[in-house]
Amino acid sequence: MNKYEDIITYDVYELDLYELRQKLERMNVKEAVVYGIGNNGQDTYRMFKNLNIKIPYFVDVKAMNGVRKFNGIDVKTPDEFADSYKDEYVVISPSLHDAIYSWMLGKNVPENKIILSFYKTECVTIDYGGHYGDKPSPDIKYCREKPENIKGTFVTIAYNTPENLLRRAIESVLRQTVKEFKYLFIINGATDETAAIAESYAMLDSRISVIDLGENLRWTDKRLLKTMKENIEGEYCCQLDSDDYYDECFLEKTLKIGKENNSDIVCVRTCLFSADSNYNPLHEGLVYDWHDKFYFNIVHPQCHIIGHKNIMTAYARSKICSTFWGKLYSNTLMERYLDYLLLLPDKDRELYYRLDIAMTYKILHMSERLFYSDEVLHFSQYSKKNSTFTLAPIEWLMSLWYSYQGMKDELGVYYRRKEAKKYLNEFLSIHLPWMVGRRGMLSSSDKWNYRSSVIGHFGEMAKDSIFRDVLLHKRKFMRNECRDFYEAICKMAESEDAHGI
């Protein structure tokens, strides 16, 4: 039993395709419904296709938001499934199978008709942060003297953060099992108690260096980038959002991997969880963009080193999670990256580098060797207030377009045209529908920064056959409040006329 109700343990599972195949063949299954249209659902679909097993339909909560087809097969909502179930076999593909299994039993689906096949990889502890008080925790061994041999730097850029979440982030760094680090804490124009809280920890621990910028700057601002570059120390660095946190073994394990494998980047798995600890992914009427209570970015294969060519291929296939966080970077790589950004014209930094997808693409492009661990060592919580769900689609589109262009050039060097096109199509097919489903309202076109450049990019998109085809195909994912914007782009793509924007 945990001391605090808002600290829970969660078993991490992976789909065991070999065992699933054995079960299907042993039970002589010729037809089965598949619950889940995520990565596991896609793998299950491929297996079924190879085994000539028919899927009459899929089931997923995403159908509540208009996703009604998956690989050309109908997708039903959970309620539709419950109402129309006719004694079919059902394969549950999401790793969050316990909740779905219990829900199905409650809907009178026979136990012998439910097919599961998972293996446990690890057990993680998730801290919702409700138990943090208004003072630093007394059980931390605070360092009074700055370490002589700093091995790495943690960087947090903080604006206004709820106190309990801010303390959770800071204390996750201070509890690291490796003690020889620097914690660079940048106050980015916070108007709440963020600065005072950071300073209170800095008074207790000499490893914390607090820099107050005095104003809120976009992360692409030169002053902020220079502050980062001039203050990271050691061989490695990593970033931590002020409302996320790391496992206490993060630095120890990633440093060991980085040194043993001479890695530019060490990726760990991220647990993305709802800020609402009572969130039920099967609850009727949910409108979250993420449909699991806990989501773990995938690793195929597990624990491996990959070189530059395969780094870009893995990114194109979204096998490297498209976020800047949850990774350890060599300071040599990070300094090259920051130098690159500092030398860019303001227009380019503003247009392309506002969001994680372009940031991640560029630093991966600069990397020669990357190690991907299968351990869950980074934790990130989401809510409807996160920028993921509020930033206007124009910002996502510019970042996506920049990444796509770069990958198109890169993959064209490594692969023949047909194979490169396949990877580019897969990249856009994953990211574009997710992006056009943002909830944020669009700014008026006359308020766009660098409007002429944005319009120019629209014209380039219309002329790019891969981008145009995916955009037109994925228009069904558009949310109503974004529809006018994307319909205009689609019409321009159809007519290849840039005057419609």
C-alpha positions in Angstrom: 0.0 0.0 0.0 1.4 3.4 -1.0 1.7 6.2 1.6 -0.1 8.6 -0.6 -3.3 8.0 -2.6 -2.0 10.0 -5.5 1.0 7.7 -5.9 0.1 4.6 -7.8 2.0 1.6 -9.3 1.3 0.5 -12.9 2.5 -2.6 -14.7 3.9 -1.9 -18.2 2.9 -4.6 -20.7 3.8 -5.3 -24.3 1.8 -7.3 -26.9 3.3 -10.7 -27.4 2.6 -11.4 -31.0 4.2 -14.9 -30.9 1.9 -16.0 -28.0 -1.1 -14.4 -29.7 -0.5 -16.4 -32.8 -0.2 -19.6 -30.8 -3.5 -18.8 -29.1 -5.3 -18.0 -32.4 -4.1 -21.2 -34.0 -4.8 -23.3 -31.0 -8.4 -22.0 -30.8 -8.8 -22.3 -34.6 -10.0 -18.7 -34.8 -11.1 -17.7 -38.3 -12.7 -14.3 -37.5 -12.3 -11.9 -34.5 -13.1 -8.3 -33.6 -10.0 -6.3 -32.6 -10.2 -3.7 -29.9 -7.7 -0.9 -30.5 -6.4 1.0 -33.5 -3.1 2.1 -32.2 0.4 0.6 -32.8 -0.6 -2.7 -31.3 -3.8 -2.7 -33.3 -1.7 -2.2 -36.5 0.6 -5.1 -35.6 -2.4 -7.3 -34.9 -4.0 -6.3 -38.2 -0.8 -7.3 -40.0 -0.7 -10.7 -38.2 -4.4 -11.3 -39.0 -3.8 -10.5 -42.7 -0.9 -13.0 -42.8 -3.0 -15.7 -41.1 -6.1 -15.0 -43.2 -8.1 -14.2 -40.1 -11.0 -11.9 -40.9 -11.7 -8.7 -38.9 -15.4 -7.7 -39.2 -14.7 -4.4 -37.4 -12.4 -2.6 -35.0 -13.5 -1.0 -31.7 -11.9 2.1 -30.3 -12.9 5.3 -28.4 -11.4 7.3 -31.2 -14.6 6.4 -33.2 -16.3 8.9 -30.9 -14.3 11.6 -32.5 -15.0 10.6 -36.1 -12.3 7.9 -36.8 -14.6 5.4 -38.5 -12.1 3.5 -40.7 -8.9 1.7 -39.9 -7.0 0.0 -42.8 -10.3 0.2 -44.7 -12.3 -1.6 -42.0 -15.1 -0.1 -39.9 -14.4 1.2 -36.4 -17.1 1.1 -33.8 -17.3 3.0 -30.5 -17.3 0.9 -27.3 -21.0 1.5 -26.8 -21.8 0.5 -30.4 -19.8 -2.7 -29.8 -21.6 -3.5 -26.6 -25.0 -3.0 -28.3 -24.2 -5.1 -31.4 -22.0 -7.8 -30.0 -22.9 -11.2 -31.3 -20.7 -13.8 -29.6 -17.6 -13.0 -31.7 -14.0 -13.5 -30.5 -12.5 -10.2 -29.4 -8.7 -9.6 -29.3 -7.7 -6.7 -27.0 -4.7 -5.0 -28.4 -4.0 -1.9 -26.2 -1.5 -2.5 -23.4 -4.1 -1.0 -21.1 -5.9 -4.3 -21.3 -7.0 -4.8 -17.7 -9.5 -1.9 -17.8 -10.9 -3.0 -21.2 -11.1 -6.6 -20.1 -13.1 -5.7 -17.0 -15.3 -3.4 -19.0 -16.1 -6.2 -21.5 -17.0 -8.6 -18.8 -19.3 -6.0 -17.4 -21.0 -5.8 -20.8 -21.6 -9.6 -20.7 -18.9 -10.5 -23.2 -18.1 -14.2 -22.4 -14.7 -14.6 -20.8 -13.8 -17.5 -23.2 -14.4 -15.1 -26.2 -11.8 -12.5 -25.0 -8.2 -13.1 -26.2 -5.3 -11.5 -24.4 -1.6 -11.9 -25.0 0.8 -9.6 -23.1 4.0 -9.9 -21.2 5.0 -7.6 -18.4 8.1 -5.5 -19.0 8.3 -3.5 -15.7 6.3 -1.9 -12.9 6.4 1.9 -12.8 5.3 4.3 -10.0 3.3 7.3 -11.1 3.3 10.4 -8.9 0.3 12.7 -9.4 2.0 15.3 -7.1 -0.9 16.0 -4.8 1.0 15.3 -1.7 3.7 18.0 -2.0 3.4 20.7 0.6 4.6 24.3 0.6 8.2 23.6 1.7 11.1 21.5 0.3 10.9 17.8 1.4 13.0 17.2 4.5 14.2 13.7 3.5 16.3 14.8 0.5 20.1 14.8 0.9 20.7 18.4 -0.2 24.3 19.1 -1.4 25.8 22.1 0.3 28.9 22.2 -2.0 28.9 22.2 -5.7 30.4 19.0 -7.1 33.9 19.3 -8.6 33.3 16.7 -11.3 30.0 17.6 -12.9 28.8 14.8 -15.2 25.7 16.5 -16.6 23.3 19.4 -16.5 19.5 19.3 -16.1 17.7 22.3 -17.7 14.3 23.5 -16.7 12.7 26.6 -18.4 9.8 27.6 -16.2 7.0 30.0 -16.6 3.9 29.7 -14.2 3.6 26.2 -12.8 1.3 24.8 -10.1 3.4 24.6 -6.9 3.0 20.9 -6.3 4.0 20.0 -9.8 6.9 22.4 -9.7 8.2 20.8 -6.5 7.7 17.3 -8.0 9.9 18.3 -11.0 12.6 19.9 -8.9 12.7 17.1 -6.3 12.9 14.4 -9.0 16.2 16.0 -10.1 17.5 16.4 -6.5 16.7 12.7 -5.7 18.9 11.4 -8.6 21.1 8.5 -7.6 24.1 10.2 -9.4 24.8 13.4 -7.4 27.4 15.1 -9.6 25.2 17.3 -11.7 24.2 20.9 -12.2 20.6 22.0 -12.3 20.1 25.0 -14.5 16.7 26.5 -13.6 15.7 29.4 -15.9 12.8 31.6 -14.8 11.0 32.7 -18.0 9.0 35.6 -16.9 7.0 33.8 -14.2 4.4 35.9 -12.4 3.5 33.4 -9.7 5.7 31.8 -7.0 7.8 29.8 -9.4 10.9 32.0 -8.8 10.6 32.0 -5.1 10.2 28.3 -4.9 13.2 27.7 -7.1 15.3 30.1 -5.0 14.2 28.3 -1.8 15.7 25.0 -3.2 18.8 26.8 -4.5 19.5 28.0 -0.9 19.5 24.4 0.2 21.3 22.8 -2.7 24.4 24.4 -4.4 23.9 22.3 -7.6 20.9 24.6 -8.5 21.7 27.7 -10.5 18.7 30.0 -10.9 18.6 32.6 -13.7 15.7 34.9 -14.0 15.2 36.3 -17.5 12.8 39.0 -16.2 10.4 38.5 -19.1 8.6 35.7 -20.9 10.5 34.8 -24.0 9.7 32.3 -26.7 12.1 29.4 -26.4 13.5 30.3 -29.8 14.6 33.8 -28.5 18.4 34.3 -28.9 18.7 35.5 -25.3 17.2 32.3 -23.9 19.3 30.1 -26.3 22.5 31.8 -25.3 21.6 31.4 -21.6 21.3 27.7 -22.1 24.5 27.4 -24.1 26.6 29.4 -21.7 25.5 27.6 -18.6 25.4 23.8 -19.4 28.3 21.9 -17.9 29.6 18.4 -18.0 29.5 15.9 -20.8 25.7 15.5 -21.1 22.5 17.5 -20.6 18.8 17.0 -20.6 15.7 19.1 -20.4 12.8 18.8 -18.0 9.5 20.6 -18.2 8.5 22.2 -14.9 5.4 20.0 -14.7 7.1 16.7 -15.7 9.6 14.6 -13.7 12.3 12.0 -14.1 12.8 8.6 -12.3 15.5 8.9 -9.7 17.7 6.5 -11.7 17.4 8.5 -15.0 20.8 10.1 -14.9 22.7 7.0 -13.6 21.2 4.7 -16.3 21.5 7.1 -19.2 25.0 8.2 -18.4 26.1 4.5 -18.3 24.4 3.8 -21.6 25.8 7.0 -23.2 29.4 6.2 -22.3 29.3 2.5 -23.1 27.8 3.1 -26.5 29.4 6.4 -27.4 25.9 7.8 -28.0 25.1 11.4 -29.0 21.6 10.8 -27.6 20.1 8.3 -25.1 16.3 8.0 -25.4 14.2 6.5 -22.6 10.6 5.7 -22.7 8.1 8.3 -21.5 5.0 7.6 -19.5 2.3 10.1 -20.6 -0.5 10.2 -18.1 -3.7 12.2 -17.6 -3.5 14.9 -15.0 -6.9 13.5 -13.7 -6.0 10.4 -11.6 -9.6 9.2 -11.9 -9.6 9.4 -15.7 -11.3 6.4 -17.3 -10.5 5.9 -21.0 -13.7 4.0 -21.5 -16.0 6.6 -19.9 -18.8 7.7 -22.2 -18.4 11.1 -23.7 -14.6 11.6 -23.3 -13.1 14.2 -25.7 -9.4 13.9 -24.8 -7.0 13.6 -27.7 -5.2 10.8 -25.9 -7.4 7.7 -25.1 -5.3 5.8 -22.7 -5.0 6.6 -19.0 -1.3 5.8 -19.4 0.6 5.9 -22.7 4.1 4.6 -23.2 6.0 5.6 -26.4 7.0 2.4 -28.2 10.4 0.8 -28.7 11.1 -1.6 -31.6 13.4 -3.4 -31.1 14.1 -2.9 -27.4 17.5 -1.6 -26.1 19.5 -0.9 -29.2 22.0 1.4 -30.7 21.2 2.9 -34.2 23.3 4.9 -36.6 22.4 8.0 -38.5 20.6 6.5 -41.5 18.4 4.4 -39.2 17.8 7.3 -36.8 16.1 9.2 -39.6 14.2 6.2 -40.8 13.0 5.5 -37.2 11.9 9.1 -36.9 10.0 9.0 -40.1 8.2 5.9 -38.9 7.6 7.6 -35.5 9.6 4.9 -33.7 11.5 7.7 -32.0 9.0 9.7 -30.0 8.6 13.1 -31.5 9.4 15.2 -28.5 12.5 17.0 -27.3 12.2 15.8 -23.8 13.0 12.4 -22.1 16.4 12.2 -23.7 20.0 12.7 -22.6 22.1 14.7 -25.1 25.9 15.0 -25.3 26.9 18.6 -24.6 28.9 18.5 -27.8 25.8 17.8 -29.8 23.7 20.3 -27.8 26.2 23.1 -28.3 26.2 22.4 -32.1 22.5 22.5 -32.1 22.2 25.8 -30.2 24.9 27.4 -32.4 22.9 26.4 -35.4 19.7 28.0 -34.0 21.6 31.2 -33.0 22.9 31.6 -36.5 19.5 31.2 -38.1 17.6 34.3 -39.3 14.9 35.3 -36.9 12.2 34.4 -39.4 13.3 30.8 -39.7 13.5 30.3 -35.9 10.1 31.8 -35.5 8.4 29.9 -38.3 9.8 26.5 -37.8 11.1 26.0 -34.3 8.2 26.8 -32.1 7.3 23.2 -31.5 8.8 19.9 -30.6 8.5 18.2 -34.0 11.0 20.5 -35.7 13.3 20.7 -32.7 13.4 16.9 -32.6 14.0 16.5 -36.3 17.0 18.9 -36.4 18.8 17.5 -33.4 18.3 13.9 -34.7 19.6 15.1 -38.1 22.8 16.2 -36.4 23.2 12.9 -34.5 25.4 10.0 -35.5 24.6 7.4 -32.9 21.5 7.1 -30.7 20.6 4.5 -28.1 17.0 3.7 -27.3 16.3 2.2 -23.9 13.1 0.4 -23.2 12.9 1.6 -19.6 10.3 4.1 -18.5 12.3 6.9 -16.8 10.5 10.1 -17.9 7.0 11.0 -16.8 4.8 13.7 -18.5 1.2 14.5 -17.6 -1.2 16.1 -20.0 -4.5 18.0 -19.7 -6.6 20.1 -22.1 -4.6 23.1 -21.0 -1.3 21.7 -22.4 0.1 23.5 -25.5 -0.4 20.2 -27.3 -4.1 20.9 -27.3 -4.2 24.7 -27.5 -1.6 26.0 -30.0 -3.0 27.1 -33.3 -2.6 24.6 -36.2 -0.6 27.2 -38.2 2.4 26.6 -35.8 2.1 22.9 -36.1 1.9 23.0 -39.8 5.0 25.1 -40.3 7.0 22.8 -37.9 5.7 19.8 -39.7 6.5 21.2 -43.1 10.0 22.0 -42.1 10.6 18.5 -40.7 9.1 16.9 -43.8 11.3 18.9 -46.2 14.4 18.0 -44.3 13.5 14.3 -44.2 12.7 14.3 -47.9 16.2 15.5 -48.7 17.8 13.1 -46.1 15.9 10.0 -47.1 16.4 10.7 -50.8 20.1 10.1 -50.2 19.7 6.8 -48.5 16.8 5.2 -50.4 15.4 4.7 -53.9 12.5 7.0 -54.7 9.8 4.5 -54.1 11.1 3.5 -50.6 11.8 7.1 -49.6 8.2 8.0 -50.6 6.9 5.2 -48.5 8.6 6.5 -45.4 7.6 10.1 -46.0 4.0 9.0 -46.6 4.1 7.1 -43.3 5.5 10.1 -41.4 2.8 12.4 -42.7 0.0 9.8 -42.3 0.9 9.6 -38.6 1.5 13.3 -37.8 -0.8 15.2 -40.1 -4.2 13.8 -38.9 -3.0 14.3 -35.3 -2.1 17.9 -36.1 -5.2 18.8 -38.0 -7.2 17.6 -35.0 -5.8 20.3 -32.7 -8.5 22.1 -30.7 -6.9 25.5 -30.8 -8.6 28.2 -32.8 -6.7 29.9 -35.6 -5.5 33.4 -35.5 -6.7 35.7 -38.2 -4.5 35.4 -41.3 -3.6 39.1 -41.2 -1.9 38.5 -37.8 0.4 35.7 -38.9 4.0 36.6 -38.4 5.9 36.4 -41.7 2.6 36.0 -43.6 4.3 36.1 -47.0 6.5 33.1 -46.1 3.6 31.2 -44.7 1.6 31.8 -47.9 4.7 30.7 -49.9 4.8 27.4 -48.0 1.1 26.8 -48.7 2.0 27.0 -52.4 4.9 24.6 -51.9 2.6 22.1 -50.1 0.1 22.2 -53.0 2.9 21.3 -55.4 4.3 18.5 -53.3 2.6 15.3 -54.5 3.1 13.3 -51.2 2.1 16.1 -48.9 -0.9 17.1 -51.0 -2.2 13.6 -51.3 -1.9 12.9 -47.5 -3.5 16.2 -46.6 -6.4 15.6 -49.0 -6.8 12.0 -47.7 -6.7 13.0 -44.1 -9.1 16.0 -44.3 -11.8 13.8 -42.6 -9.8 14.2 -39.3 -10.3 18.0 -39.2 -12.1 19.5 -36.3 -14.9 21.9 -37.0 -13.1 24.9 -35.7 -10.1 24.2 -37.9 -12.1 23.1 -41.0 -12.2 26.4 -42.8 -8.4 26.8 -42.5 -7.6 23.3 -43.8 -10.4 23.3 -46.4 -8.8 26.4 -47.8 -5.4 24.6 -48.0 -7.1 21.5 -49.5 -8.8 23.6 -52.1 -5.6 25.3 -53.0 -3.9 21.9 -53.2 -6.6 20.6 -55.5 -6.4 23.6 -57.7 -2.7 24.3 -57.0 -3.7 27.9 -56.6 -2.2 29.9 -53.7 -4.6 32.8 -54.1 -7.3 31.2 -52.0 -5.6 31.9 -48.7 
